[in-house]
């Protein structure tokens, strides 16, 4: 298949964290030193507000909804399978902080959309700012703060009200149709999560098959253009890894062995390029339990 578009490639001495700080500095400088850009942003904001007023079903907007721990993402590729989408979202957004859950659903009205719930507001803010427009499965993501509080957050702060009670005044026929849509997903209803967001269990409750300690080689292999990656969660997919590793120059392909989940081979154009990627992503956590262990593949 075709390779996904990537963020511009970092220079060799740029770790993801350095790149993040650089982007933040750049954004701050631009805001304070360019009156023309400030004026342009104000004009865009006014236009967006005008559009918002004429839209019968407006999407939540980062400018109007106060920052919170949940971000709402739309314009997602609708052809991607649900589980693949959720795992990929988790892989891409986990660099910004601890994720409590990822929500995405099969129902028609939720297609092309997802919610990512972080533990910290700062994580959500960084993710919104830095991943806005990121080409995810060949479509630029549109990210805003979510308007409704996620159930998992409401339960934690004591404000949780079951969604069924909130929706009692709504038309029963529509509720019945939503129920049928949820049942068609084949997942069965989880009562705590049945309602506005559909029927999927929270991502944080899906058991991870990974977590087994990866075997560290006795003697390090000599530099190689192919990297050997271990300690991956067993639900990792080639597309998830491609999105991480293709950010670095010279990326060629990801190879996974179906019979051996938890490992992958990543090929670059030469040894220097593979070394840059290895240093940048060494220990990167796709999930809290799975820091990646990257070595050169044996020749």
C-alpha positions in Angstrom: 0.0 0.0 0.0 1.0 3.6 -0.2 3.0 5.1 2.6 1.2 7.6 4.8 2.2 11.2 4.8 4.5 12.0 7.7 5.4 15.1 9.7 8.5 16.9 8.4 11.5 14.8 9.3 13.4 15.9 12.4 17.1 16.6 12.2 19.4 14.0 13.6 19.8 15.7 17.0 16.1 16.3 17.4 14.3 13.9 19.8 10.4 14.1 19.8 10.6 16.1 23.0 13.1 18.6 21.6 11.0 18.9 18.5 7.9 19.5 20.7 9.7 22.3 22.7 11.0 23.9 19.5 7.4 23.9 18.0 6.1 25.5 21.2 8.8 28.2 21.1 8.1 28.8 17.4 4.4 29.2 18.0 4.9 31.6 21.0 7.3 33.8 19.0 5.0 33.9 16.0 2.1 35.0 18.2 4.0 37.8 19.9 6.0 39.2 16.9 3.6 39.2 14.0 0.7 41.7 14.2 -0.4 40.8 10.7 -0.8 37.1 11.7 -2.6 38.1 14.8 -5.1 40.2 12.7 -5.4 37.3 10.2 -6.2 34.9 13.1 -8.9 37.3 14.4 -10.5 37.5 10.9 -10.4 33.7 10.7 -12.0 33.5 14.2 -14.8 35.9 13.2 -15.5 33.9 10.0 -15.5 30.6 12.0 -18.0 32.1 14.4 -20.3 33.3 11.6 -20.2 29.7 10.1 -20.9 28.3 13.6 -24.0 30.4 13.8 -25.4 29.1 10.5 -24.5 25.5 11.2 -27.5 23.5 12.6 -25.2 20.9 14.2 -21.9 22.6 15.0 -18.9 20.6 15.9 -17.1 21.4 19.2 -14.5 24.1 18.6 -11.1 24.6 20.3 -11.7 28.3 20.3 -15.1 28.2 22.0 -15.0 25.2 24.3 -12.8 25.6 27.4 -9.7 23.4 27.5 -10.3 20.1 29.1 -8.8 16.6 29.2 -10.8 15.2 26.3 -10.1 16.1 22.7 -12.6 15.5 19.8 -11.1 14.4 16.5 -13.0 14.3 13.2 -12.2 14.1 9.4 -10.8 10.6 10.1 -10.6 8.0 7.4 -13.9 6.0 7.6 -12.4 3.0 5.8 -10.2 2.1 8.7 -11.5 -0.7 11.0 -12.6 0.4 14.4 -10.0 -1.5 16.5 -7.2 -0.5 14.2 -8.3 3.1 14.4 -8.4 3.1 18.2 -5.0 1.4 18.5 -3.4 3.8 16.1 -4.9 6.8 17.9 -3.5 5.5 21.1 0.0 5.0 19.5 0.0 8.5 18.0 -1.3 10.5 21.0 0.4 8.6 23.9 3.6 10.8 23.3 1.7 13.7 24.9 0.8 12.0 28.2 -1.2 9.3 29.9 -4.3 8.4 28.0 -7.3 7.2 30.1 -9.3 6.0 27.1 -9.9 6.3 23.3 -13.5 6.3 22.1 -14.6 5.5 18.5 -17.8 3.9 17.3 -19.3 2.1 14.3 -22.6 3.9 14.4 -23.3 6.0 11.3 -23.4 9.3 13.2 -20.0 8.7 14.8 -18.1 7.6 11.6 -14.9 9.4 11.0 -14.8 10.7 14.7 -13.0 9.8 17.9 -12.4 11.1 21.4 -9.1 10.8 23.3 -9.3 11.3 27.1 -6.0 12.3 28.7 -5.2 12.4 32.4 -4.0 16.0 32.3 -5.4 19.1 30.5 -1.8 20.1 29.4 -1.5 16.8 27.5 -4.8 17.5 25.7 -3.7 21.0 24.9 -0.3 19.9 23.5 -1.9 17.2 21.4 -4.5 19.6 20.0 -1.9 22.2 19.1 0.8 19.9 17.7 -1.3 17.2 15.9 -3.8 19.6 14.3 -3.8 18.8 10.6 -1.6 15.7 11.0 -2.1 13.4 8.0 -3.5 10.4 9.7 -4.2 7.6 7.2 -3.9 10.2 4.4 -6.5 12.6 5.9 -5.6 15.7 8.0 -7.0 15.4 11.5 -9.3 18.2 12.8 -9.0 18.4 16.5 -11.0 20.4 19.1 -11.7 20.2 22.8 -14.7 18.0 23.5 -17.9 19.6 24.6 -19.1 16.8 26.9 -17.2 15.4 29.8 -16.1 11.8 29.3 -17.8 9.2 31.6 -14.4 8.1 33.0 -13.6 11.7 34.0 -17.1 12.3 35.5 -16.8 9.2 37.6 -13.4 10.3 38.9 -14.6 13.8 39.9 -18.0 12.6 41.3 -20.2 14.4 38.7 -21.1 11.2 36.7 -24.8 10.9 35.8 -25.8 7.8 33.7 -26.5 8.9 30.2 -29.9 7.2 30.2 -31.2 9.6 32.9 -29.9 12.6 30.9 -31.6 11.4 27.8 -35.1 10.5 29.2 -36.8 13.5 27.7 -35.6 12.6 24.2 -37.8 10.9 21.7 -38.2 7.2 22.5 -38.2 6.2 18.9 -34.8 7.8 18.3 -33.4 6.1 21.4 -34.7 2.7 20.2 -32.9 3.3 16.8 -29.6 4.2 18.6 -30.0 1.0 20.6 -30.3 -1.0 17.4 -27.3 0.7 15.9 -25.3 -0.1 19.0 -26.4 -3.8 18.9 -25.4 -4.0 15.2 -21.8 -3.3 16.2 -21.7 -6.8 17.7 -20.0 -5.7 20.8 -22.9 -5.8 23.2 -23.8 -3.0 25.6 -21.6 -2.0 28.5 -24.2 -0.3 30.7 -21.7 2.3 32.1 -20.8 3.4 28.6 -24.1 2.9 26.7 -25.5 6.2 25.5 -24.2 9.3 23.7 -20.8 7.7 22.8 -22.2 4.3 21.9 -21.4 0.9 23.2 -17.6 0.3 23.2 -15.8 -0.5 26.4 -13.2 2.1 27.6 -9.9 1.6 25.9 -8.2 1.4 29.3 -10.2 -1.7 30.1 -9.1 -3.6 27.0 -6.5 -6.2 28.3 -3.0 -5.9 26.9 -1.4 -9.1 25.8 2.1 -7.4 25.9 4.2 -6.6 28.9 6.4 -9.6 28.9 10.0 -8.6 29.5 11.9 -8.5 26.2 15.0 -10.5 25.8 18.0 -8.2 25.8 20.7 -9.5 23.4 24.0 -10.6 25.2 26.2 -8.6 22.8 24.9 -5.6 20.8 24.7 -6.2 17.1 26.9 -4.0 14.8 25.2 -1.0 13.1 22.6 -2.0 10.5 20.1 -0.2 8.3 17.5 -2.6 9.7 16.2 -2.1 13.3 14.9 -4.9 15.5 12.0 -3.7 17.8 10.9 -5.7 20.8 8.4 -5.4 23.7 5.6 -4.1 21.4 2.0 -4.6 22.6 0.6 -7.6 20.8 -2.1 -5.6 19.2 0.5 -3.4 17.3 -0.1 -3.2 13.6 2.4 -2.3 10.7 0.4 1.0 10.1 0.9 2.1 13.8 4.6 1.5 13.6 4.9 3.1 10.2 3.3 6.3 11.6 6.0 6.4 14.3 9.0 5.5 12.3 8.3 7.3 9.0 8.9 10.6 10.8 12.6 10.0 10.4 14.6 10.3 7.1 15.3 7.3 5.0 12.3 5.2 6.3 11.6 2.3 3.9 9.3 -0.3 5.5 7.9 -2.1 8.5 8.0 -5.9 8.6 6.1 -7.9 11.3 6.2 -11.7 11.8 2.6 -12.9 12.3 3.7 -16.0 14.3 5.7 -13.8 16.7 3.6 -10.8 18.0 5.5 -8.2 20.0 8.4 -7.8 17.6 9.0 -5.9 14.3 11.8 -5.1 11.8 12.1 -1.5 10.6 14.2 -0.8 7.5 15.9 2.5 6.6 18.1 3.6 3.7 21.4 3.3 5.6 22.9 2.8 9.1 23.1 6.5 9.9 19.3 7.0 9.3 18.4 3.9 11.3 20.6 5.1 14.2 18.8 8.5 14.3 15.4 6.8 14.5 16.6 4.3 17.1 18.0 7.1 19.4 14.8 9.1 19.0 12.3 6.3 19.7 14.3 4.2 22.1 12.0 3.5 25.1 9.0 5.2 23.5 5.8 3.9 25.2 3.0 2.8 22.8 1.2 1.8 26.0 2.2 2.4 29.7 3.4 -1.2 30.0 5.3 -1.3 26.7 8.5 0.8 26.4 10.0 -0.1 23.0 13.4 -1.9 23.0 15.2 -1.1 19.8 18.5 -2.7 18.6 20.2 -3.2 15.3 19.0 -6.4 13.5 21.6 -9.1 13.3 23.2 -9.3 9.9 
